[in-house]
């Protein structure tokens, strides 16, 4: 089946809004940056711990979308205090959470880092999105989270379960926040 995207609806949601993107220098995150920038948000806060590719994203923003107020932030999303500073300062309307370790063999060799970065990082970002009244939180996941057979897939499945349970808790009125 052909997938059709209502670009006008997307434009209405993103134009003039404050956007925060984690993993903004990665393969998926940088594409999210490009796609979102086309809809002229007011501000984009672009977070990644990879300095060189984030610098490339910064140059791209200056070259192609200089009309958008953009902030490139080199930081680890697991550092809650730093992430809270960013949420408090920028009050994002939309969060696109693409930061994650994704290479299966590397995560099999480094399971603690897979859990720390993927699970703990997701929890930090999702909790702050609720605390600061983010309109929508979008988390990038993977097919490896379906019936996971490796550490990376398990870590992403835990992230999915956490975000889904947080969404349900908000809907049930157990957590103060918004969801649509």
C-alpha positions as a Markdown table, in Angstrom:
| # | Residue | x | y | z |
|---|---|---|---|---|
| 1 | Unk | 0.0 | 0.0 | 0.0 |
| 2 | Unk | 1.1 | 3.5 | -0.8 |
| 3 | Unk | 1.8 | 5.6 | 2.3 |
| 4 | Unk | 0.5 | 9.2 | 2.0 |
| 5 | Unk | 1.7 | 11.9 | 4.4 |
| 6 | Unk | -0.5 | 14.9 | 5.1 |
| 7 | Unk | 2.2 | 17.5 | 4.8 |
| 8 | Unk | -0.1 | 20.3 | 5.6 |
| 9 | Unk | -1.0 | 18.7 | 9.0 |
| 10 | Unk | 2.7 | 18.3 | 9.7 |
| 11 | Unk | 3.3 | 21.9 | 8.8 |
| 12 | Unk | 0.6 | 23.1 | 11.2 |
| 13 | Unk | 2.2 | 21.1 | 14.0 |
| 14 | Unk | 5.8 | 22.1 | 13.4 |
| 15 | Unk | 5.9 | 25.6 | 12.0 |
| 16 | Unk | 6.9 | 28.1 | 14.6 |
| 17 | Unk | 7.4 | 25.5 | 17.3 |
| 18 | Unk | 10.3 | 24.6 | 19.5 |
| 19 | Unk | 11.9 | 21.2 | 18.6 |
| 20 | Unk | 14.4 | 19.1 | 20.5 |
| 21 | Unk | 16.2 | 16.3 | 18.7 |
| 22 | Unk | 18.5 | 13.8 | 20.5 |
| 23 | Unk | 21.0 | 11.8 | 18.4 |
| 24 | Unk | 20.8 | 14.7 | 16.0 |
| 25 | Unk | 24.2 | 13.8 | 14.4 |
| 26 | Unk | 23.4 | 10.2 | 13.7 |
| 27 | Unk | 22.1 | 8.7 | 10.5 |
| 28 | Unk | 18.4 | 8.8 | 11.5 |
| 29 | Unk | 18.7 | 11.9 | 13.8 |
| 30 | Unk | 20.3 | 14.0 | 11.1 |
| 31 | Unk | 17.6 | 13.1 | 8.6 |
| 32 | Unk | 15.0 | 14.1 | 11.2 |
| 33 | Unk | 16.8 | 17.4 | 11.5 |
| 34 | Unk | 16.6 | 17.9 | 7.7 |
| 35 | Unk | 12.9 | 16.9 | 7.5 |
| 36 | Unk | 11.8 | 19.0 | 10.4 |
| 37 | Unk | 13.8 | 22.1 | 9.3 |
| 38 | Unk | 11.7 | 22.2 | 6.1 |
| 39 | Unk | 8.7 | 23.1 | 8.1 |
| 40 | Unk | 10.3 | 26.3 | 9.6 |
| 41 | Unk | 10.2 | 25.6 | 13.3 |
| 42 | Unk | 11.0 | 28.6 | 15.5 |
| 43 | Unk | 13.9 | 26.8 | 17.3 |
| 44 | Unk | 15.7 | 23.5 | 17.0 |
| 45 | Unk | 17.8 | 22.1 | 19.9 |
| 46 | Unk | 20.1 | 19.5 | 18.4 |
| 47 | Unk | 21.8 | 17.2 | 20.9 |
| 48 | Unk | 24.5 | 14.5 | 20.3 |
| 49 | Unk | 27.7 | 13.4 | 22.0 |
| 50 | Unk | 29.5 | 13.0 | 18.7 |
| 51 | Unk | 31.2 | 16.4 | 18.2 |
| 52 | Unk | 32.4 | 16.1 | 14.6 |
| 53 | Unk | 29.2 | 15.0 | 13.0 |
| 54 | Unk | 27.2 | 17.4 | 15.2 |
| 55 | Unk | 29.5 | 20.2 | 13.8 |
| 56 | Unk | 28.5 | 19.1 | 10.3 |
| 57 | Unk | 24.9 | 19.4 | 11.3 |
| 58 | Unk | 25.6 | 22.8 | 12.7 |
| 59 | Unk | 27.2 | 23.9 | 9.4 |
| 60 | Unk | 24.2 | 22.5 | 7.4 |
| 61 | Unk | 21.8 | 24.4 | 9.6 |
| 62 | Unk | 23.7 | 27.7 | 9.1 |
| 63 | Unk | 24.0 | 27.1 | 5.3 |
| 64 | Unk | 20.5 | 25.9 | 4.5 |
| 65 | Unk | 18.2 | 27.1 | 7.4 |
| 66 | Unk | 19.9 | 30.2 | 8.8 |
| 67 | Unk | 16.4 | 31.6 | 9.5 |
| 68 | Unk | 15.8 | 28.9 | 12.2 |
| 69 | Unk | 17.2 | 29.6 | 15.7 |
| 70 | Unk | 19.3 | 26.5 | 16.2 |
| 71 | Unk | 21.4 | 25.3 | 19.1 |
| 72 | Unk | 23.9 | 22.4 | 18.7 |
| 73 | Unk | 24.6 | 20.8 | 22.1 |
| 74 | Unk | 27.4 | 18.3 | 22.7 |
| 75 | Unk | 26.2 | 16.3 | 25.6 |
| 76 | Unk | 25.4 | 12.8 | 27.0 |
| 77 | Unk | 21.6 | 12.5 | 27.3 |
| 78 | Unk | 22.1 | 10.5 | 30.5 |
| 79 | Unk | 23.3 | 13.6 | 32.3 |
| 80 | Unk | 20.0 | 14.5 | 33.8 |
| 81 | Unk | 21.1 | 17.9 | 35.1 |
| 82 | Unk | 22.3 | 19.1 | 31.7 |
| 83 | Unk | 19.2 | 17.8 | 30.0 |
| 84 | Unk | 17.0 | 19.5 | 32.5 |
| 85 | Unk | 18.8 | 22.8 | 31.9 |
| 86 | Unk | 18.0 | 22.4 | 28.2 |
| 87 | Unk | 14.3 | 21.5 | 28.7 |
| 88 | Unk | 13.9 | 24.4 | 31.2 |
| 89 | Unk | 15.6 | 26.9 | 28.9 |
| 90 | Unk | 14.0 | 25.8 | 25.6 |
| 91 | Unk | 10.7 | 24.3 | 26.6 |
| 92 | Unk | 10.4 | 22.1 | 23.5 |
| 93 | Unk | 6.9 | 21.6 | 22.0 |
| 94 | Unk | 8.1 | 18.4 | 20.3 |
| 95 | Unk | 10.9 | 15.9 | 21.1 |
| 96 | Unk | 12.3 | 13.5 | 18.6 |
| 97 | Unk | 14.4 | 11.0 | 20.5 |
| 98 | Unk | 16.8 | 9.3 | 18.2 |
| 99 | Unk | 19.8 | 8.9 | 20.5 |
| 100 | Unk | 20.8 | 5.3 | 20.9 |
| 101 | Unk | 23.5 | 2.8 | 20.5 |
| 102 | Unk | 22.4 | 0.6 | 17.6 |
| 103 | Unk | 25.3 | -1.8 | 16.6 |
| 104 | Unk | 24.4 | -5.3 | 17.8 |
| 105 | Unk | 27.9 | -6.8 | 18.0 |
| 106 | Unk | 29.2 | -3.7 | 19.9 |
| 107 | Unk | 26.4 | -3.8 | 22.4 |
| 108 | Unk | 26.9 | -7.6 | 22.9 |
| 109 | Unk | 30.5 | -6.7 | 24.0 |
| 110 | Unk | 29.3 | -3.6 | 26.0 |
| 111 | Unk | 25.9 | -4.5 | 27.5 |
| 112 | Unk | 26.2 | -2.0 | 30.4 |
| 113 | Unk | 26.6 | 0.8 | 27.9 |
| 114 | Unk | 23.6 | -0.4 | 25.9 |
| 115 | Unk | 21.4 | -0.2 | 29.0 |
| 116 | Unk | 22.9 | 3.0 | 30.3 |
| 117 | Unk | 22.6 | 4.9 | 27.0 |
| 118 | Unk | 19.5 | 3.4 | 25.6 |
| 119 | Unk | 17.4 | 2.8 | 28.6 |
| 120 | Unk | 18.6 | 5.4 | 31.1 |
| 121 | Unk | 18.9 | 8.0 | 28.4 |
| 122 | Unk | 15.3 | 7.4 | 27.2 |
| 123 | Unk | 14.0 | 7.6 | 30.7 |
| 124 | Unk | 15.8 | 10.9 | 31.3 |
| 125 | Unk | 14.4 | 12.4 | 28.1 |
| 126 | Unk | 10.9 | 11.0 | 28.4 |
| 127 | Unk | 10.5 | 12.1 | 32.0 |
| 128 | Unk | 11.7 | 15.6 | 31.2 |
| 129 | Unk | 9.3 | 15.8 | 28.2 |
| 130 | Unk | 6.4 | 15.0 | 30.6 |
| 131 | Unk | 7.7 | 17.4 | 33.3 |
| 132 | Unk | 8.1 | 20.3 | 30.9 |
| 133 | Unk | 4.8 | 19.8 | 29.0 |
| 134 | Unk | 6.1 | 18.6 | 25.7 |
| 135 | Unk | 3.2 | 18.2 | 23.2 |
| 136 | Unk | 4.5 | 15.1 | 21.6 |
| 137 | Unk | 7.4 | 12.7 | 22.2 |
| 138 | Unk | 8.5 | 10.6 | 19.3 |
| 139 | Unk | 11.0 | 7.8 | 20.1 |
| 140 | Unk | 12.9 | 6.1 | 17.3 |
| 141 | Unk | 13.1 | 2.3 | 17.8 |
| 142 | Unk | 14.2 | -0.7 | 15.8 |
| 143 | Unk | 12.9 | -4.0 | 14.4 |
| 144 | Unk | 15.3 | -5.7 | 16.7 |
| 145 | Unk | 13.0 | -4.8 | 19.6 |
| 146 | Unk | 10.4 | -7.2 | 18.3 |
| 147 | Unk | 11.0 | -10.5 | 20.1 |
| 148 | Unk | 14.6 | -9.4 | 21.0 |
| 149 | Unk | 17.4 | -11.9 | 20.9 |
| 150 | Unk | 20.3 | -9.5 | 21.7 |
| 151 | Unk | 21.2 | -6.9 | 24.2 |
| 152 | Unk | 20.6 | -3.9 | 21.9 |
| 153 | Unk | 17.2 | -5.2 | 20.9 |
| 154 | Unk | 16.3 | -5.9 | 24.6 |
| 155 | Unk | 17.4 | -2.4 | 25.6 |
| 156 | Unk | 15.2 | -0.8 | 22.9 |
| 157 | Unk | 12.3 | -3.0 | 23.9 |
| 158 | Unk | 12.6 | -1.8 | 27.5 |
| 159 | Unk | 12.6 | 1.8 | 26.1 |
| 160 | Unk | 9.4 | 1.1 | 24.2 |
| 161 | Unk | 7.7 | -0.4 | 27.2 |
| 162 | Unk | 8.8 | 2.5 | 29.4 |
| 163 | Unk | 7.5 | 5.1 | 27.0 |
| 164 | Unk | 4.2 | 3.3 | 26.4 |
| 165 | Unk | 3.7 | 2.9 | 30.2 |
| 166 | Unk | 4.4 | 6.5 | 30.7 |
| 167 | Unk | 1.9 | 7.4 | 28.0 |
| 168 | Unk | -0.7 | 5.2 | 29.6 |
| 169 | Unk | 0.0 | 6.6 | 33.1 |
| 170 | Unk | -0.6 | 10.1 | 31.7 |
| 171 | Unk | -3.9 | 9.0 | 30.1 |
| 172 | Unk | -5.0 | 7.4 | 33.3 |
| 173 | Unk | -4.2 | 10.5 | 35.3 |
| 174 | Unk | -1.5 | 8.9 | 37.4 |
| 175 | Unk | 1.2 | 11.2 | 36.0 |
| 176 | Unk | 0.8 | 14.9 | 35.5 |
| 177 | Unk | 1.5 | 15.7 | 31.8 |
| 178 | Unk | -0.1 | 15.9 | 28.4 |
| 179 | Unk | -0.5 | 13.4 | 25.6 |
| 180 | Unk | -2.4 | 13.5 | 22.3 |
